Amino acid sequence: MPTLPEAVIVAFYALGGERNIKEFEDWIYESYGDRWKDIGTRMSDMVSVSHRGNASSKNQPKYCVLIKVSRGKYCLIEDEINKEDLKLQIY
């Protein structure tokens, strides 16, 4: 079972483009169940500091791969993703 940051990244690959938090919550709950709460907060913590993210985030740098497009809407910084490090299976 992936961690929540890994599930968010997989959801980005499955859904593509810019999406809002609700779309990610729906996809993650459908794919993995509702084992996680506060997905929006975790997504906010996944915004890279170089893209105006929160410097106090406890996420590992390899998971700080998002850009906040607008309130509640995010996109993936694809060149920041090292799929081999994350050992993700993207379908």
Secondary structure, 3 states (H helix, E strand, C coil): CCCHHHHHHHHHHHHCCCEEHHHHHHHHHHHHCCCCCCHHHHHHHCECHHHCCCCCCCCCHHHCCEEEEECCEEEECHHHCCHHHHCCCCC
